[in-house]
Amino acid sequence: MKLGSILGILMLATAIVYGEWKSSKEKRARIVSAGFTSVAAVVGIILLFQPRLPGPTQFVKLIFGSVDQFIK
């Protein structure tokens, strides 16, 4: 079941990168698009195995929570 999900994520990411690669003329935009899509695919695969990982808002709260208390 998870193997099918992993393959689906990878196929979708590959299709997105291919489409962006064909439509973009700039090398930098191609690299950035491929990088963001690759990171998102890796995060998606990690979340398949560890669905209880904290979200990005909890990460930001962890980092800036002490700054908020310090300002008050």
CHARMM-style PDB file with segment names, atoms N, HN, CA, C and O in Angstrom:
ATOM      1  N   MET     1       0.823  -1.193   0.000  1.00  0.00      PROA
ATOM      2  CA  MET     1       0.000   0.000   0.000  1.00  0.00      PROA
ATOM      3  C   MET     1       0.865   1.255   0.000  1.00  0.00      PROA
ATOM      4  O   MET     1       0.626   2.186  -0.770  1.00  0.00      PROA
ATOM      5  N   LYS     2       1.881   1.271   0.878  1.00  0.00      PROA
ATOM      6  HN  LYS     2       2.075   0.515   1.503  1.00  0.00      PROA
ATOM      7  CA  LYS     2       2.745   2.448   0.938  1.00  0.00      PROA
ATOM      8  C   LYS     2       3.628   2.542  -0.292  1.00  0.00      PROA
ATOM      9  O   LYS     2       3.994   3.638  -0.716  1.00  0.00      PROA
ATOM     10  N   LEU     3       3.975   1.392  -0.870  1.00  0.00      PROA
ATOM     11  HN  LEU     3       3.677   0.502  -0.525  1.00  0.00      PROA
ATOM     12  CA  LEU     3       4.796   1.413  -2.077  1.00  0.00      PROA
ATOM     13  C   LEU     3       4.042   2.086  -3.222  1.00  0.00      PROA
ATOM     14  O   LEU     3       4.624   2.844  -3.997  1.00  0.00      PROA
ATOM     15  N   GLY     4       2.760   1.806  -3.321  1.00  0.00      PROA
ATOM     16  HN  GLY     4       2.287   1.190  -2.691  1.00  0.00      PROA
ATOM     17  CA  GLY     4       1.942   2.460  -4.342  1.00  0.00      PROA
ATOM     18  C   GLY     4       1.849   3.962  -4.121  1.00  0.00      PROA
ATOM     19  O   GLY     4       1.892   4.740  -5.074  1.00  0.00      PROA
ATOM     20  N   SER     5       1.719   4.367  -2.860  1.00  0.00      PROA
ATOM     21  HN  SER     5       1.683   3.735  -2.086  1.00  0.00      PROA
ATOM     22  CA  SER     5       1.670   5.800  -2.547  1.00  0.00      PROA
ATOM     23  C   SER     5       2.993   6.483  -2.871  1.00  0.00      PROA
ATOM     24  O   SER     5       3.015   7.592  -3.404  1.00  0.00      PROA
ATOM     25  N   ILE     6       4.081   5.817  -2.549  1.00  0.00      PROA
ATOM     26  HN  ILE     6       4.062   4.916  -2.116  1.00  0.00      PROA
ATOM     27  CA  ILE     6       5.398   6.380  -2.851  1.00  0.00      PROA
ATOM     28  C   ILE     6       5.576   6.532  -4.358  1.00  0.00      PROA
ATOM     29  O   ILE     6       6.037   7.568  -4.837  1.00  0.00      PROA
ATOM     30  N   LEU     7       5.206   5.491  -5.099  1.00  0.00      PROA
ATOM     31  HN  LEU     7       4.831   4.650  -4.711  1.00  0.00      PROA
ATOM     32  CA  LEU     7       5.323   5.564  -6.555  1.00  0.00      PROA
ATOM     33  C   LEU     7       4.426   6.658  -7.129  1.00  0.00      PROA
ATOM     34  O   LEU     7       4.816   7.347  -8.072  1.00  0.00      PROA
ATOM     35  N   GLY     8       3.235   6.819  -6.571  1.00  0.00      PROA
ATOM     36  HN  GLY     8       2.918   6.259  -5.805  1.00  0.00      PROA
ATOM     37  CA  GLY     8       2.338   7.876  -7.019  1.00  0.00      PROA
ATOM     38  C   GLY     8       2.913   9.259  -6.772  1.00  0.00      PROA
ATOM     39  O   GLY     8       2.840  10.130  -7.639  1.00  0.00      PROA
ATOM     40  N   ILE     9       3.483   9.464  -5.592  1.00  0.00      PROA
ATOM     41  HN  ILE     9       3.542   8.756  -4.888  1.00  0.00      PROA
ATOM     42  CA  ILE     9       4.102  10.754  -5.273  1.00  0.00      PROA
ATOM     43  C   ILE     9       5.262  11.033  -6.221  1.00  0.00      PROA
ATOM     44  O   ILE     9       5.402  12.144  -6.734  1.00  0.00      PROA
ATOM     45  N   LEU    10       6.093  10.019  -6.451  1.00  0.00      PROA
ATOM     46  HN  LEU    10       5.980   9.116  -6.035  1.00  0.00      PROA
ATOM     47  CA  LEU    10       7.247  10.208  -7.328  1.00  0.00      PROA
ATOM     48  C   LEU    10       6.823  10.457  -8.774  1.00  0.00      PROA
ATOM     49  O   LEU    10       7.427  11.282  -9.459  1.00  0.00      PROA
ATOM     50  N   MET    11       5.796   9.758  -9.244  1.00  0.00      PROA
ATOM     51  HN  MET    11       5.305   9.088  -8.687  1.00  0.00      PROA
ATOM     52  CA  MET    11       5.316   9.978 -10.609  1.00  0.00      PROA
ATOM     53  C   MET    11       4.714  11.370 -10.767  1.00  0.00      PROA
ATOM     54  O   MET    11       4.939  12.038 -11.776  1.00  0.00      PROA
ATOM     55  N   LEU    12       3.952  11.803  -9.774  1.00  0.00      PROA
ATOM     56  HN  LEU    12       3.769  11.260  -8.954  1.00  0.00      PROA
ATOM     57  CA  LEU    12       3.368  13.138  -9.821  1.00  0.00      PROA
ATOM     58  C   LEU    12       4.453  14.214  -9.783  1.00  0.00      PROA
ATOM     59  O   LEU    12       4.389  15.192 -10.529  1.00  0.00      PROA
ATOM     60  N   ALA    13       5.442  14.034  -8.918  1.00  0.00      PROA
ATOM     61  HN  ALA    13       5.494  13.240  -8.312  1.00  0.00      PROA
ATOM     62  CA  ALA    13       6.537  15.000  -8.832  1.00  0.00      PROA
ATOM     63  C   ALA    13       7.322  15.042 -10.143  1.00  0.00      PROA
ATOM     64  O   ALA    13       7.728  16.112 -10.599  1.00  0.00      PROA
ATOM     65  N   THR    14       7.530  13.880 -10.738  1.00  0.00      PROA
ATOM     66  HN  THR    14       7.201  13.011 -10.368  1.00  0.00      PROA
ATOM     67  CA  THR    14       8.243  13.831 -12.015  1.00  0.00      PROA
ATOM     68  C   THR    14       7.457  14.544 -13.108  1.00  0.00      PROA
ATOM     69  O   THR    14       8.036  15.264 -13.922  1.00  0.00      PROA
ATOM     70  N   ALA    15       6.152  14.349 -13.129  1.00  0.00      PROA
ATOM     71  HN  ALA    15       5.681  13.764 -12.468  1.00  0.00      PROA
ATOM     72  CA  ALA    15       5.318  15.018 -14.128  1.00  0.00      PROA
ATOM     73  C   ALA    15       5.344  16.526 -13.938  1.00  0.00      PROA
ATOM     74  O   ALA    15       5.399  17.273 -14.914  1.00  0.00      PROA
ATOM     75  N   ILE    16       5.307  16.976 -12.703  1.00  0.00      PROA
ATOM     76  HN  ILE    16       5.263  16.369 -11.909  1.00  0.00      PROA
ATOM     77  CA  ILE    16       5.352  18.421 -12.429  1.00  0.00      PROA
ATOM     78  C   ILE    16       6.683  19.009 -12.871  1.00  0.00      PROA
ATOM     79  O   ILE    16       6.722  20.049 -13.529  1.00  0.00      PROA
ATOM     80  N   VAL    17       7.777  18.340 -12.507  1.00  0.00      PROA
ATOM     81  HN  VAL    17       7.745  17.495 -11.972  1.00  0.00      PROA
ATOM     82  CA  VAL    17       9.100  18.837 -12.889  1.00  0.00      PROA
ATOM     83  C   VAL    17       9.246  18.846 -14.403  1.00  0.00      PROA
ATOM     84  O   VAL    17       9.786  19.797 -14.968  1.00  0.00      PROA
ATOM     85  N   TYR    18       8.775  17.804 -15.059  1.00  0.00      PROA
ATOM     86  HN  TYR    18       8.337  17.031 -14.600  1.00  0.00      PROA
ATOM     87  CA  TYR    18       8.864  17.744 -16.525  1.00  0.00      PROA
ATOM     88  C   TYR    18       8.062  18.883 -17.169  1.00  0.00      PROA
ATOM     89  O   TYR    18       8.543  19.539 -18.092  1.00  0.00      PROA
ATOM     90  N   GLY    19       6.856  19.110 -16.684  1.00  0.00      PROA
ATOM     91  HN  GLY    19       6.465  18.577 -15.934  1.00  0.00      PROA
ATOM     92  CA  GLY    19       6.040  20.190 -17.234  1.00  0.00      PROA
ATOM     93  C   GLY    19       6.648  21.557 -17.018  1.00  0.00      PROA
ATOM     94  O   GLY    19       6.635  22.395 -17.919  1.00  0.00      PROA
ATOM     95  N   GLU    20       7.173  21.787 -15.848  1.00  0.00      PROA
ATOM     96  HN  GLU    20       7.183  21.106 -15.116  1.00  0.00      PROA
ATOM     97  CA  GLU    20       7.818  23.068 -15.562  1.00  0.00      PROA
ATOM     98  C   GLU    20       9.108  23.224 -16.362  1.00  0.00      PROA
ATOM     99  O   GLU    20       9.443  24.326 -16.796  1.00  0.00      PROA
ATOM    100  N   TRP    21       9.818  22.139 -16.555  1.00  0.00      PROA
ATOM    101  HN  TRP    21       9.545  21.244 -16.202  1.00  0.00      PROA
ATOM    102  CA  TRP    21      11.079  22.179 -17.285  1.00  0.00      PROA
ATOM    103  C   TRP    21      10.842  22.562 -18.744  1.00  0.00      PROA
ATOM    104  O   TRP    21      11.604  23.327 -19.335  1.00  0.00      PROA
ATOM    105  N   LYS    22       9.764  22.012 -19.312  1.00  0.00      PROA
ATOM    106  HN  LYS    22       9.144  21.390 -18.832  1.00  0.00      PROA
ATOM    107  CA  LYS    22       9.461  22.294 -20.713  1.00  0.00      PROA
ATOM    108  C   LYS    22       8.933  23.717 -20.905  1.00  0.00      PROA
ATOM    109  O   LYS    22       9.166  24.326 -21.950  1.00  0.00      PROA
ATOM    110  N   SER    23       8.230  24.246 -19.915  1.00  0.00      PROA
ATOM    111  HN  SER    23       8.041  23.752 -19.067  1.00  0.00      PROA
ATOM    112  CA  SER    23       7.611  25.555 -20.083  1.00  0.00      PROA
ATOM    113  C   SER    23       8.524  26.721 -19.725  1.00  0.00      PROA
ATOM    114  O   SER    23       8.290  27.846 -20.167  1.00  0.00      PROA
ATOM    115  N   SER    24       9.548  26.473 -18.940  1.00  0.00      PROA
ATOM    116  HN  SER    24       9.739  25.560 -18.581  1.00  0.00      PROA
ATOM    117  CA  SER    24      10.419  27.554 -18.495  1.00  0.00      PROA
ATOM    118  C   SER    24      11.641  27.663 -19.402  1.00  0.00      PROA
ATOM    119  O   SER    24      12.190  26.658 -19.852  1.00  0.00      PROA
ATOM    120  N   LYS    25      12.050  28.894 -19.656  1.00  0.00      PROA
ATOM    121  HN  LYS    25      11.604  29.710 -19.290  1.00  0.00      PROA
ATOM    122  CA  LYS    25      13.225  29.139 -20.502  1.00  0.00      PROA
ATOM    123  C   LYS    25      14.489  29.388 -19.679  1.00  0.00      PROA
ATOM    124  O   LYS    25      15.601  29.144 -20.146  1.00  0.00      PROA
ATOM    125  N   GLU    26      14.307  29.874 -18.455  1.00  0.00      PROA
ATOM    126  HN  GLU    26      13.404  30.072 -18.076  1.00  0.00      PROA
ATOM    127  CA  GLU    26      15.465  30.217 -17.629  1.00  0.00      PROA
ATOM    128  C   GLU    26      15.949  29.011 -16.847  1.00  0.00      PROA
ATOM    129  O   GLU    26      15.152  28.252 -16.297  1.00  0.00      PROA
ATOM    130  N   LYS    27      17.258  28.842 -16.804  1.00  0.00      PROA
ATOM    131  HN  LYS    27      17.906  29.459 -17.252  1.00  0.00      PROA
ATOM    132  CA  LYS    27      17.853  27.710 -16.099  1.00  0.00      PROA
ATOM    133  C   LYS    27      17.609  27.815 -14.597  1.00  0.00      PROA
ATOM    134  O   LYS    27      17.341  26.810 -13.939  1.00  0.00      PROA
ATOM    135  N   ARG    28      17.701  29.025 -14.054  1.00  0.00      PROA
ATOM    136  HN  ARG    28      17.919  29.841 -14.588  1.00  0.00      PROA
ATOM    137  CA  ARG    28      17.519  29.226 -12.621  1.00  0.00      PROA
ATOM    138  C   ARG    28      16.095  28.870 -12.189  1.00  0.00      PROA
ATOM    139  O   ARG    28      15.898  28.243 -11.148  1.00  0.00      PROA
ATOM    140  N   ALA    29      15.118  29.267 -12.981  1.00  0.00      PROA
ATOM    141  HN  ALA    29      15.278  29.776 -13.827  1.00  0.00      PROA
ATOM    142  CA  ALA    29      13.720  28.946 -12.662  1.00  0.00      PROA
ATOM    143  C   ALA    29      13.483  27.444 -12.728  1.00  0.00      PROA
ATOM    144  O   ALA    29      12.726  26.902 -11.922  1.00  0.00      PROA
ATOM    145  N   ARG    30      14.114  26.773 -13.665  1.00  0.00      PROA
ATOM    146  HN  ARG    30      14.729  27.214 -14.319  1.00  0.00      PROA
ATOM    147  CA  ARG    30      13.995  25.317 -13.755  1.00  0.00      PROA
ATOM    148  C   ARG    30      14.547  24.635 -12.511  1.00  0.00      PROA
ATOM    149  O   ARG    30      13.930  23.721 -11.964  1.00  0.00      PROA
ATOM    150  N   ILE    31      15.705  25.087 -12.075  1.00  0.00      PROA
ATOM    151  HN  ILE    31      16.206  25.830 -12.519  1.00  0.00      PROA
ATOM    152  CA  ILE    31      16.351  24.477 -10.914  1.00  0.00      PROA
ATOM    153  C   ILE    31      15.536  24.721  -9.649  1.00  0.00      PROA
ATOM    154  O   ILE    31      15.359  23.812  -8.838  1.00  0.00      PROA
ATOM    155  N   VAL    32      15.045  25.929  -9.481  1.00  0.00      PROA
ATOM    156  HN  VAL    32      15.189  26.668 -10.140  1.00  0.00      PROA
ATOM    157  CA  VAL    32      14.249  26.260  -8.293  1.00  0.00      PROA
ATOM    158  C   VAL    32      12.959  25.446  -8.274  1.00  0.00      PROA
ATOM    159  O   VAL    32      12.577  24.910  -7.234  1.00  0.00      PROA
ATOM    160  N   SER    33      12.304  25.355  -9.392  1.00  0.00      PROA
ATOM    161  HN  SER    33      12.614  25.791 -10.237  1.00  0.00      PROA
ATOM    162  CA  SER    33      11.061  24.585  -9.481  1.00  0.00      PROA
ATOM    163  C   SER    33      11.306  23.108  -9.176  1.00  0.00      PROA
ATOM    164  O   SER    33      10.548  22.491  -8.428  1.00  0.00      PROA
ATOM    165  N   ALA    34      12.352  22.550  -9.750  1.00  0.00      PROA
ATOM    166  HN  ALA    34      12.968  23.051 -10.358  1.00  0.00      PROA
ATOM    167  CA  ALA    34      12.687  21.151  -9.499  1.00  0.00      PROA
ATOM    168  C   ALA    34      13.065  20.933  -8.035  1.00  0.00      PROA
ATOM    169  O   ALA    34      12.720  19.908  -7.446  1.00  0.00      PROA
ATOM    170  N   GLY    35      13.770  21.896  -7.454  1.00  0.00      PROA
ATOM    171  HN  GLY    35      14.050  22.728  -7.932  1.00  0.00      PROA
ATOM    172  CA  GLY    35      14.162  21.774  -6.053  1.00  0.00      PROA
ATOM    173  C   GLY    35      12.976  21.794  -5.109  1.00  0.00      PROA
ATOM    174  O   GLY    35      12.875  20.956  -4.213  1.00  0.00      PROA
ATOM    175  N   PHE    36      12.070  22.757  -5.308  1.00  0.00      PROA
ATOM    176  HN  PHE    36      12.152  23.438  -6.036  1.00  0.00      PROA
ATOM    177  CA  PHE    36      10.882  22.831  -4.457  1.00  0.00      PROA
ATOM    178  C   PHE    36      10.011  21.588  -4.598  1.00  0.00      PROA
ATOM    179  O   PHE    36       9.492  21.071  -3.609  1.00  0.00      PROA
ATOM    180  N   THR    37       9.855  21.115  -5.821  1.00  0.00      PROA
ATOM    181  HN  THR    37      10.277  21.535  -6.624  1.00  0.00      PROA
ATOM    182  CA  THR    37       9.039  19.926  -6.044  1.00  0.00      PROA
ATOM    183  C   THR    37       9.690  18.703  -5.413  1.00  0.00      PROA
ATOM    184  O   THR    37       8.992  17.856  -4.857  1.00  0.00      PROA
ATOM    185  N   SER    38      11.002  18.595  -5.488  1.00  0.00      PROA
ATOM    186  HN  SER    38      11.569  19.284  -5.940  1.00  0.00      PROA
ATOM    187  CA  SER    38      11.709  17.469  -4.882  1.00  0.00      PROA
ATOM    188  C   SER    38      11.580  17.486  -3.364  1.00  0.00      PROA
ATOM    189  O   SER    38      11.345  16.448  -2.745  1.00  0.00      PROA
ATOM    190  N   VAL    39      11.733  18.652  -2.771  1.00  0.00      PROA
ATOM    191  HN  VAL    39      11.924  19.495  -3.274  1.00  0.00      PROA
ATOM    192  CA  VAL    39      11.587  18.764  -1.312  1.00  0.00      PROA
ATOM    193  C   VAL    39      10.168  18.399  -0.890  1.00  0.00      PROA
ATOM    194  O   VAL    39       9.975  17.701   0.105  1.00  0.00      PROA
ATOM    195  N   ALA    40       9.182  18.866  -1.636  1.00  0.00      PROA
ATOM    196  HN  ALA    40       9.339  19.433  -2.444  1.00  0.00      PROA
ATOM    197  CA  ALA    40       7.790  18.539  -1.312  1.00  0.00      PROA
ATOM    198  C   ALA    40       7.520  17.045  -1.446  1.00  0.00      PROA
ATOM    199  O   ALA    40       6.767  16.480  -0.653  1.00  0.00      PROA
ATOM    200  N   ALA    41       8.122  16.404  -2.434  1.00  0.00      PROA
ATOM    201  HN  ALA    41       8.734  16.863  -3.078  1.00  0.00      PROA
ATOM    202  CA  ALA    41       7.955  14.959  -2.606  1.00  0.00      PROA
ATOM    203  C   ALA    41       8.593  14.196  -1.446  1.00  0.00      PROA
ATOM    204  O   ALA    41       8.020  13.227  -0.947  1.00  0.00      PROA
ATOM    205  N   VAL    42       9.760  14.627  -1.023  1.00  0.00      PROA
ATOM    206  HN  VAL    42      10.226  15.414  -1.428  1.00  0.00      PROA
ATOM    207  CA  VAL    42      10.435  13.971   0.107  1.00  0.00      PROA
ATOM    208  C   VAL    42       9.622  14.140   1.394  1.00  0.00      PROA
ATOM    209  O   VAL    42       9.473  13.191   2.164  1.00  0.00      PROA
ATOM    210  N   VAL    43       9.102  15.337   1.623  1.00  0.00      PROA
ATOM    211  HN  VAL    43       9.223  16.108   0.998  1.00  0.00      PROA
ATOM    212  CA  VAL    43       8.265  15.582   2.801  1.00  0.00      PROA
ATOM    213  C   VAL    43       7.007  14.713   2.749  1.00  0.00      PROA
ATOM    214  O   VAL    43       6.585  14.171   3.770  1.00  0.00      PROA
ATOM    215  N   GLY    44       6.416  14.581   1.575  1.00  0.00      PROA
ATOM    216  HN  GLY    44       6.759  15.021   0.745  1.00  0.00      PROA
ATOM    217  CA  GLY    44       5.237  13.735   1.421  1.00  0.00      PROA
ATOM    218  C   GLY    44       5.536  12.281   1.737  1.00  0.00      PROA
ATOM    219  O   GLY    44       4.732  11.607   2.380  1.00  0.00      PROA
ATOM    220  N   ILE    45       6.679  11.793   1.293  1.00  0.00      PROA
ATOM    221  HN  ILE    45       7.332  12.340   0.769  1.00  0.00      PROA
ATOM    222  CA  ILE    45       7.057  10.407   1.574  1.00  0.00      PROA
ATOM    223  C   ILE    45       7.350  10.218   3.054  1.00  0.00      PROA
ATOM    224  O   ILE    45       6.972   9.199   3.633  1.00  0.00      PROA
ATOM    225  N   ILE    46       8.010  11.175   3.667  1.00  0.00      PROA
ATOM    226  HN  ILE    46       8.317  12.003   3.197  1.00  0.00      PROA
ATOM    227  CA  ILE    46       8.282  11.090   5.110  1.00  0.00      PROA
ATOM    228  C   ILE    46       6.978  11.065   5.894  1.00  0.00      PROA
ATOM    229  O   ILE    46       6.848  10.318   6.863  1.00  0.00      PROA
ATOM    230  N   LEU    47       6.016  11.877   5.480  1.00  0.00      PROA
ATOM    231  HN  LEU    47       6.122  12.484   4.693  1.00  0.00      PROA
ATOM    232  CA  LEU    47       4.726  11.911   6.174  1.00  0.00      PROA
ATOM    233  C   LEU    47       3.938  10.619   6.003  1.00  0.00      PROA
ATOM    234  O   LEU    47       3.056  10.328   6.812  1.00  0.00      PROA
ATOM    235  N   LEU    48       4.233   9.845   4.977  1.00  0.00      PROA
ATOM    236  HN  LEU    48       4.949  10.081   4.320  1.00  0.00      PROA
ATOM    237  CA  LEU    48       3.597   8.531   4.854  1.00  0.00      PROA
ATOM    238  C   LEU    48       4.017   7.604   5.984  1.00  0.00      PROA
ATOM    239  O   LEU    48       3.213   6.818   6.487  1.00  0.00      PROA
ATOM    240  N   PHE    49       5.280   7.701   6.378  1.00  0.00      PROA
ATOM    241  HN  PHE    49       5.933   8.339   5.969  1.00  0.00      PROA
ATOM    242  CA  PHE    49       5.803   6.813   7.411  1.00  0.00      PROA
ATOM    243  C   PHE    49       5.666   7.391   8.822  1.00  0.00      PROA
ATOM    244  O   PHE    49       5.567   6.634   9.787  1.00  0.00      PROA
ATOM    245  N   GLN    50       5.658   8.703   8.953  1.00  0.00      PROA
ATOM    246  HN  GLN    50       5.738   9.318   8.169  1.00  0.00      PROA
ATOM    247  CA  GLN    50       5.552   9.366  10.258  1.00  0.00      PROA
ATOM    248  C   GLN    50       4.437  10.409  10.210  1.00  0.00      PROA
ATOM    249  O   GLN    50       4.726  11.604  10.154  1.00  0.00      PROA
ATOM    250  N   PRO    51       3.169   9.989  10.230  1.00  0.00      PROA
ATOM    251  CA  PRO    51       2.080  10.968  10.081  1.00  0.00      PROA
ATOM    252  C   PRO    51       1.884  11.876  11.296  1.00  0.00      PROA
ATOM    253  O   PRO    51       1.159  12.865  11.192  1.00  0.00      PROA
ATOM    254  N   ARG    52       2.485  11.589  12.411  1.00  0.00      PROA
ATOM    255  HN  ARG    52       3.075  10.785  12.495  1.00  0.00      PROA
ATOM    256  CA  ARG    52       2.313  12.411  13.616  1.00  0.00      PROA
ATOM    257  C   ARG    52       3.389  13.483  13.775  1.00  0.00      PROA
ATOM    258  O   ARG    52       3.508  14.086  14.841  1.00  0.00      PROA
ATOM    259  N   LEU    53       4.162  13.721  12.738  1.00  0.00      PROA
ATOM    260  HN  LEU    53       4.066  13.231  11.872  1.00  0.00      PROA
ATOM    261  CA  LEU    53       5.174  14.771  12.816  1.00  0.00      PROA
ATOM    262  C   LEU    53       4.495  16.132  13.000  1.00  0.00      PROA
ATOM    263  O   LEU    53       3.412  16.359  12.460  1.00  0.00      PROA
ATOM    264  N   PRO    54       5.118  17.030  13.752  1.00  0.00      PROA
ATOM    265  CA  PRO    54       4.510  18.354  13.943  1.00  0.00      PROA
ATOM    266  C   PRO    54       4.492  19.145  12.643  1.00  0.00      PROA
ATOM    267  O   PRO    54       5.338  18.961  11.768  1.00  0.00      PROA
ATOM    268  N   GLY    55       3.515  20.020  12.540  1.00  0.00      PROA
ATOM    269  HN  GLY    55       2.827  20.170  13.250  1.00  0.00      PROA
ATOM    270  CA  GLY    55       3.354  20.841  11.351  1.00  0.00      PROA
ATOM    271  C   GLY    55       4.253  22.053  11.376  1.00  0.00      PROA
ATOM    272  O   GLY    55       4.949  22.292  12.362  1.00  0.00      PROA
ATOM    273  N   PRO    56       4.247  22.820  10.304  1.00  0.00      PROA
ATOM    274  CA  PRO    56       5.118  23.994  10.230  1.00  0.00      PROA
ATOM    275  C   PRO    56       4.750  25.084  11.227  1.00  0.00      PROA
ATOM    276  O   PRO    56       5.629  25.825  11.669  1.00  0.00      PROA
ATOM    277  N   THR    57       3.476  25.203  11.594  1.00  0.00      PROA
ATOM    278  HN  THR    57       2.763  24.601  11.235  1.00  0.00      PROA
ATOM    279  CA  THR    57       3.108  26.235  12.568  1.00  0.00      PROA
ATOM    280  C   THR    57       3.672  25.916  13.946  1.00  0.00      PROA
ATOM    281  O   THR    57       4.046  26.823  14.689  1.00  0.00      PROA
ATOM    282  N   GLN    58       3.734  24.651  14.285  1.00  0.00      PROA
ATOM    283  HN  GLN    58       3.429  23.914  13.681  1.00  0.00      PROA
ATOM    284  CA  GLN    58       4.330  24.277  15.567  1.00  0.00      PROA
ATOM    285  C   GLN    58       5.832  24.544  15.562  1.00  0.00      PROA
ATOM    286  O   GLN    58       6.399  24.899  16.595  1.00  0.00      PROA
ATOM    287  N   PHE    59       6.473  24.378  14.425  1.00  0.00      PROA
ATOM    288  HN  PHE    59       6.012  24.089  13.586  1.00  0.00      PROA
ATOM    289  CA  PHE    59       7.898  24.660  14.311  1.00  0.00      PROA
ATOM    290  C   PHE    59       8.170  26.155  14.482  1.00  0.00      PROA
ATOM    291  O   PHE    59       9.104  26.541  15.186  1.00  0.00      PROA
ATOM    292  N   VAL    60       7.372  26.980  13.853  1.00  0.00      PROA
ATOM    293  HN  VAL    60       6.613  26.667  13.281  1.00  0.00      PROA
ATOM    294  CA  VAL    60       7.532  28.438  13.971  1.00  0.00      PROA
ATOM    295  C   VAL    60       7.250  28.875  15.397  1.00  0.00      PROA
ATOM    296  O   VAL    60       7.945  29.739  15.932  1.00  0.00      PROA
ATOM    297  N   LYS    61       6.241  28.289  16.013  1.00  0.00      PROA
ATOM    298  HN  LYS    61       5.677  27.588  15.578  1.00  0.00      PROA
ATOM    299  CA  LYS    61       5.909  28.622  17.406  1.00  0.00      PROA
ATOM    300  C   LYS    61       7.059  28.249  18.335  1.00  0.00      PROA
ATOM    301  O   LYS    61       7.341  28.972  19.291  1.00  0.00      PROA
ATOM    302  N   LEU    62       7.718  27.138  18.067  1.00  0.00      PROA
ATOM    303  HN  LEU    62       7.489  26.550  17.291  1.00  0.00      PROA
ATOM    304  CA  LEU    62       8.865  26.718  18.868  1.00  0.00      PROA
ATOM    305  C   LEU    62      10.012  27.721  18.745  1.00  0.00      PROA
ATOM    306  O   LEU    62      10.661  28.056  19.735  1.00  0.00      PROA
ATOM    307  N   ILE    63      10.254  28.192  17.534  1.00  0.00      PROA
ATOM    308  HN  ILE    63       9.727  27.919  16.729  1.00  0.00      PROA
ATOM    309  CA  ILE    63      11.368  29.113  17.303  1.00  0.00      PROA
ATOM    310  C   ILE    63      11.081  30.503  17.857  1.00  0.00      PROA
ATOM    311  O   ILE    63      11.916  31.080  18.552  1.00  0.00      PROA
ATOM    312  N   PHE    64       9.887  31.048  17.547  1.00  0.00      PROA
ATOM    313  HN  PHE    64       9.208  30.579  16.982  1.00  0.00      PROA
ATOM    314  CA  PHE    64       9.595  32.430  17.889  1.00  0.00      PROA
ATOM    315  C   PHE    64       8.790  32.587  19.169  1.00  0.00      PROA
ATOM    316  O   PHE    64       8.487  33.716  19.555  1.00  0.00      PROA
ATOM    317  N   GLY    65       8.439  31.515  19.831  1.00  0.00      PROA
ATOM    318  HN  GLY    65       8.685  30.598  19.518  1.00  0.00      PROA
ATOM    319  CA  GLY    65       7.684  31.612  21.075  1.00  0.00      PROA
ATOM    320  C   GLY    65       8.472  32.318  22.171  1.00  0.00      PROA
ATOM    321  O   GLY    65       7.914  33.124  22.916  1.00  0.00      PROA
ATOM    322  N   SER    66       9.756  32.024  22.272  1.00  0.00      PROA
ATOM    323  HN  SER    66      10.209  31.369  21.667  1.00  0.00      PROA
ATOM    324  CA  SER    66      10.581  32.674  23.288  1.00  0.00      PROA
ATOM    325  C   SER    66      10.818  34.138  22.943  1.00  0.00      PROA
ATOM    326  O   SER    66      10.948  34.966  23.844  1.00  0.00      PROA
ATOM    327  N   VAL    67      10.876  34.470  21.670  1.00  0.00      PROA
ATOM    328  HN  VAL    67      10.770  33.797  20.937  1.00  0.00      PROA
ATOM    329  CA  VAL    67      11.059  35.870  21.263  1.00  0.00      PROA
ATOM    330  C   VAL    67       9.821  36.675  21.653  1.00  0.00      PROA
ATOM    331  O   VAL    67       9.940  37.813  22.107  1.00  0.00      PROA
ATOM    332  N   ASP    68       8.641  36.094  21.480  1.00  0.00      PROA
ATOM    333  HN  ASP    68       8.545  35.169  21.111  1.00  0.00      PROA
ATOM    334  CA  ASP    68       7.396  36.772  21.844  1.00  0.00      PROA
ATOM    335  C   ASP    68       7.358  37.060  23.347  1.00  0.00      PROA
ATOM    336  O   ASP    68       6.953  38.147  23.759  1.00  0.00      PROA
ATOM    337  N   GLN    69       7.770  36.108  24.149  1.00  0.00      PROA
ATOM    338  HN  GLN    69       8.099  35.225  23.814  1.00  0.00      PROA
ATOM    339  CA  GLN    69       7.789  36.305  25.600  1.00  0.00      PROA
ATOM    340  C   GLN    69       8.839  37.351  25.996  1.00  0.00      PROA
ATOM    341  O   GLN    69       8.626  38.113  26.939  1.00  0.00      PROA
ATOM    342  N   PHE    70       9.946  37.388  25.298  1.00  0.00      PROA
ATOM    343  HN  PHE    70      10.119  36.769  24.532  1.00  0.00      PROA
ATOM    344  CA  PHE    70      11.004  38.330  25.584  1.00  0.00      PROA
ATOM    345  C   PHE    70      10.562  39.762  25.270  1.00  0.00      PROA
ATOM    346  O   PHE    70      10.917  40.687  26.000  1.00  0.00      PROA
ATOM    347  N   ILE    71       9.806  39.953  24.210  1.00  0.00      PROA
ATOM    348  HN  ILE    71       9.518  39.201  23.616  1.00  0.00      PROA
ATOM    349  CA  ILE    71       9.340  41.285  23.809  1.00  0.00      PROA
ATOM    350  C   ILE    71       8.329  41.825  24.809  1.00  0.00      PROA
ATOM    351  O   ILE    71       8.321  43.023  25.092  1.00  0.00      PROA
ATOM    352  N   LYS    72       7.480  40.963  25.346  1.00  0.00      PROA
ATOM    353  HN  LYS    72       7.486  39.990  25.117  1.00  0.00      PROA
ATOM    354  CA  LYS    72       6.466  41.411  26.300  1.00  0.00      PROA
ATOM    355  C   LYS    72       7.163  41.816  27.563  1.00  0.00      PROA
ATOM    356  OT1 LYS    72       6.512  42.232  28.521  1.00  0.00      PROA
TER     357      LYS     72
END
